[in-house]
Amino acid sequence: MIQDIDAVSLVQRYTLGMRYALDDRVFRYAKAGSTLDTDVGALNALFQAVGYSQVNAALQGAKTVVITLDGHAAPNGDGQLGDNVIAEDELAGGYMLVYTHEFYHPPYSWTINRKILKNTATDGAHLVMTVTIDRPLPVALTGANTMHAECIPSPYGKVVSGKPPAWPLMARMSVVGFPTLSAQVDEYLWLQTWGPVYAACGPGDHFGDSDVNRNLVFNSYGAVDYPAAYPNGQHAGHVLSNFRLGTPGTAIFFLEITP
């Protein structure tokens, strides 16, 4: 490997989200957006970049789609700051959804989900963006006002750790993996996304403290807890091992984010 799973780098060695499997564990390549804590899950700090926006006509088999942002005034526009500014290739590694009409109204014809390879920039005034996708379009796009697109950036492009109030929006973020090292801002690293891993517990919790408490969820800052405490929390995994007499065991659990 150019960059081992137990190493960080200021130089990007792999594409964001690249998968590496090792025994029962799986890792994904990511970029730190804050100093990372290895005891809690790293959260995706990038929000949806393009909302309900018009797509231009495109031929069947095309691998580029032209999107015109809606252009709502800041802070209600597109982009991470809501100012309709999106940097070149900022969406690389993310995903684009194209659908006819509104997906919750007839006609229910088709929806296309594609990975984004690159994108041109918008600057808040020029709102037309060309998105290059990983696979060709299965149908032609007519460009009619019933065709729209939405885009999200790579979930691995800015991962953060911390506790409220340091990150007041953390409750709106999803855990994407556990850092293998305490990386610093703008360093690239591997996140564990599947398999046995250690995690900090919620206050007063102990893994496997009864015969039936096996399922685990994430709390708002990436530690693990029981569903009773966070009934709508993101699924984290399950308790892996108790002591012989059934008493709580080590805080190693089986992580179940991305296999």
C-alpha positions as CSV (number, residue, x, y, z in Angstrom):
1,M,0.0,0.0,0.0
2,I,1.1,3.6,-0.7
3,Q,-0.5,4.7,2.5
4,D,-1.0,2.1,5.3
5,I,-4.2,2.0,7.3
6,D,-2.1,3.2,10.3
7,A,-0.8,6.3,8.6
8,V,-2.0,9.8,7.7
9,S,-0.8,12.0,4.8
10,L,-1.2,15.6,3.7
11,V,-1.0,14.2,0.1
12,Q,-4.1,12.5,-1.2
13,R,-3.0,8.9,-2.2
14,Y,-6.3,7.4,-3.2
15,T,-9.7,8.5,-4.3
16,L,-12.1,9.5,-1.5
17,G,-14.2,6.5,-0.4
18,M,-11.7,3.9,-1.8
19,R,-12.4,0.5,-0.1
20,Y,-9.8,-1.7,1.6
21,A,-10.7,-5.0,3.2
22,L,-8.6,-6.7,5.9
23,D,-9.9,-9.9,7.6
24,D,-13.3,-9.0,9.2
25,R,-12.6,-5.3,8.9
26,V,-13.2,-2.9,6.1
27,F,-11.8,0.6,5.7
28,R,-12.6,3.7,3.5
29,Y,-10.3,6.6,2.5
30,A,-11.2,10.0,3.8
31,K,-10.1,13.6,4.5
32,A,-10.2,15.1,8.0
33,G,-12.1,18.3,8.6
34,S,-11.1,18.6,12.3
35,T,-8.8,16.9,14.7
36,L,-10.2,13.4,14.8
37,D,-10.9,11.3,18.0
38,T,-10.4,7.6,17.5
39,D,-12.8,6.7,20.3
40,V,-15.9,8.0,18.5
41,G,-17.3,7.7,15.0
42,A,-16.2,10.4,12.5
43,L,-19.2,12.4,11.1
44,N,-19.8,13.5,7.5
45,A,-19.7,17.3,7.8
46,L,-20.7,18.0,4.1
47,F,-24.3,18.7,3.5
48,Q,-26.3,18.3,0.3
49,A,-24.7,20.5,-2.3
50,V,-27.4,20.8,-5.0
51,G,-31.1,20.8,-4.3
52,Y,-34.0,20.5,-6.7
53,S,-32.4,21.9,-9.9
54,Q,-33.1,21.8,-13.6
55,V,-31.2,19.5,-15.9
56,N,-30.5,20.2,-19.6
57,A,-31.2,17.8,-22.5
58,A,-28.7,15.0,-22.9
59,L,-28.4,12.0,-25.2
60,Q,-28.8,8.4,-24.1
61,G,-25.3,7.1,-23.4
62,A,-24.0,10.5,-22.3
63,K,-21.7,10.7,-19.3
64,T,-22.1,14.4,-18.6
65,V,-25.2,16.2,-17.3
66,V,-25.6,19.9,-17.3
67,I,-27.4,21.3,-14.2
68,T,-28.7,24.8,-13.7
69,L,-28.9,25.7,-10.0
70,D,-32.1,27.3,-8.8
71,G,-30.2,30.3,-7.6
72,H,-32.0,31.1,-4.4
73,A,-30.4,34.0,-2.5
74,A,-27.9,33.2,0.3
75,P,-28.1,31.5,2.7
76,N,-30.9,29.5,1.1
77,G,-29.0,28.6,-2.1
78,D,-26.9,25.6,-3.1
79,G,-23.3,24.8,-2.0
80,Q,-22.0,24.3,1.6
81,L,-22.6,27.9,2.6
82,G,-25.9,28.3,0.7
83,D,-24.4,31.0,-1.6
84,N,-24.5,28.9,-4.8
85,V,-20.7,28.6,-4.8
86,I,-19.4,25.1,-5.7
87,A,-15.7,24.6,-6.4
88,E,-14.4,22.6,-9.3
89,D,-14.5,18.8,-8.5
90,E,-16.0,19.6,-5.0
91,L,-18.6,16.9,-5.7
92,A,-16.2,14.2,-6.9
93,G,-16.9,11.0,-5.1
94,G,-20.5,12.0,-4.3
95,Y,-23.7,11.1,-6.0
96,M,-26.3,12.6,-8.4
97,L,-30.0,11.7,-8.6
98,V,-31.9,12.5,-11.8
99,Y,-35.6,11.9,-11.9
100,T,-38.6,12.8,-14.0
101,H,-41.2,15.0,-12.4
102,E,-41.2,15.1,-8.6
103,F,-40.5,11.6,-7.3
104,Y,-43.5,11.6,-5.0
105,H,-46.0,12.5,-7.8
106,P,-47.1,10.7,-11.0
107,P,-45.8,9.8,-13.5
108,Y,-43.6,7.3,-11.8
109,S,-41.3,6.6,-14.8
110,W,-37.7,6.3,-13.8
111,T,-34.9,7.5,-11.5
112,I,-31.2,7.5,-12.2
113,N,-28.5,7.3,-9.5
114,R,-24.9,7.9,-10.6
115,K,-21.6,8.5,-8.9
116,I,-19.9,11.9,-9.6
117,L,-16.4,11.8,-11.1
118,K,-16.0,15.6,-11.5
119,N,-17.8,18.9,-11.8
120,T,-17.2,22.4,-13.1
121,A,-17.4,25.3,-10.7
122,T,-20.1,27.8,-10.0
123,D,-19.4,31.2,-8.4
124,G,-22.8,32.4,-7.2
125,A,-23.5,34.4,-10.4
126,H,-22.9,31.7,-13.0
127,L,-25.1,28.9,-12.0
128,V,-24.6,26.3,-14.8
129,M,-22.6,23.3,-13.8
130,T,-21.5,20.3,-15.8
131,V,-21.3,17.0,-13.9
132,T,-19.4,14.0,-15.2
133,I,-20.8,10.7,-14.0
134,D,-19.3,7.2,-13.7
135,R,-21.8,5.4,-16.1
136,P,-23.7,6.5,-19.2
137,L,-27.3,7.6,-19.1
138,P,-29.6,4.8,-19.7
139,V,-32.2,7.1,-21.4
140,A,-32.1,10.5,-23.0
141,L,-32.9,13.6,-21.0
142,T,-35.4,15.9,-22.7
143,G,-34.5,18.9,-20.6
144,A,-38.2,19.5,-19.9
145,N,-39.1,21.3,-16.7
146,T,-40.2,18.0,-15.2
147,M,-36.6,16.7,-15.1
148,H,-34.5,17.6,-12.1
149,A,-31.3,16.6,-10.3
150,E,-29.9,16.7,-6.8
151,C,-26.3,16.1,-5.8
152,I,-24.4,15.2,-2.6
153,P,-20.6,15.4,-2.2
154,S,-18.5,12.5,-1.1
155,P,-19.4,11.5,2.5
156,Y,-15.7,11.1,3.1
157,G,-14.6,14.5,1.9
158,K,-14.8,16.3,5.3
159,V,-15.1,14.1,8.4
160,V,-15.1,15.6,11.9
161,S,-15.1,14.7,15.6
162,G,-16.2,16.7,18.6
163,K,-18.9,17.2,21.2
164,P,-21.6,19.8,21.3
165,P,-21.5,22.8,21.4
166,A,-18.2,22.6,19.4
167,W,-20.2,21.3,16.5
168,P,-23.8,22.5,17.0
169,L,-25.1,20.8,13.8
170,M,-23.7,17.4,14.7
171,A,-27.2,15.9,15.3
172,R,-27.7,16.4,11.5
173,M,-24.6,14.5,10.6
174,S,-24.2,10.7,10.0
175,V,-21.2,8.6,11.2
176,V,-19.2,7.3,8.3
177,G,-16.4,5.4,10.1
178,F,-13.9,5.2,12.9
179,P,-10.5,6.9,12.4
180,T,-7.6,4.6,12.6
181,L,-5.4,7.6,13.9
182,S,-6.1,11.0,15.3
183,A,-5.6,12.9,12.1
184,Q,-5.5,16.7,11.8
185,V,-7.4,19.1,9.5
186,D,-6.7,18.4,5.8
187,E,-4.9,15.1,6.5
188,Y,-6.0,12.0,4.6
189,L,-6.6,8.8,6.5
190,W,-8.4,5.5,6.6
191,L,-11.7,5.1,8.5
192,Q,-12.9,1.7,9.6
193,T,-16.5,1.1,8.4
194,W,-17.1,-2.5,9.2
195,G,-15.9,-5.2,11.7
196,P,-14.7,-5.3,15.3
197,V,-13.7,-1.9,16.6
198,Y,-13.5,0.0,20.0
199,A,-15.9,2.8,20.7
200,A,-16.7,5.2,23.6
201,C,-20.0,4.4,25.3
202,G,-22.7,6.8,26.3
203,P,-22.7,7.9,30.0
204,G,-23.1,4.9,32.4
205,D,-23.4,2.3,29.6
206,H,-21.6,-1.0,29.5
207,F,-21.7,-3.3,26.5
208,G,-23.8,-6.3,26.9
209,D,-25.2,-5.4,30.3
210,S,-28.1,-7.8,30.0
211,D,-29.0,-10.9,27.9
212,V,-31.0,-8.9,25.4
213,N,-29.1,-5.5,25.0
214,R,-27.2,-6.4,21.8
215,N,-28.1,-3.7,19.3
216,L,-26.2,-0.4,19.4
217,V,-26.8,3.1,17.8
218,F,-24.8,6.3,17.6
219,N,-25.5,9.3,19.7
220,S,-25.3,12.8,18.4
221,Y,-21.5,13.0,18.6
222,G,-20.5,9.5,17.4
223,A,-20.3,7.5,20.7
224,V,-22.4,4.4,20.9
225,D,-25.5,3.8,23.0
226,Y,-28.6,1.7,23.3
227,P,-31.7,2.4,21.1
228,A,-33.7,3.2,24.2
229,A,-31.6,6.3,24.8
230,Y,-31.6,7.3,21.1
231,P,-34.7,5.6,19.5
232,N,-34.1,7.3,16.1
233,G,-30.3,7.0,16.3
234,Q,-28.2,5.8,13.4
235,H,-27.6,2.0,13.6
236,A,-24.0,1.3,14.7
237,G,-23.7,-2.4,15.1
238,H,-24.0,-5.1,17.8
239,V,-22.3,-6.2,21.0
240,L,-19.6,-8.7,20.1
241,S,-18.7,-10.4,23.4
242,N,-19.6,-10.6,27.1
243,F,-17.6,-12.0,30.0
244,R,-18.3,-15.7,30.7
245,L,-20.8,-15.1,33.4
246,G,-22.9,-12.7,31.2
247,T,-21.5,-9.5,32.8
248,P,-20.6,-6.6,30.5
249,G,-17.6,-7.0,28.4
250,T,-15.1,-4.8,26.6
251,A,-16.2,-1.9,24.5
252,I,-15.3,-3.7,21.3
253,F,-18.4,-4.0,19.1
254,F,-19.1,-5.2,15.6
255,L,-19.4,-2.0,13.5
256,E,-22.0,-2.1,10.7
257,I,-21.8,1.0,8.5
258,T,-20.4,0.1,5.1
259,P,-19.3,-3.5,4.4
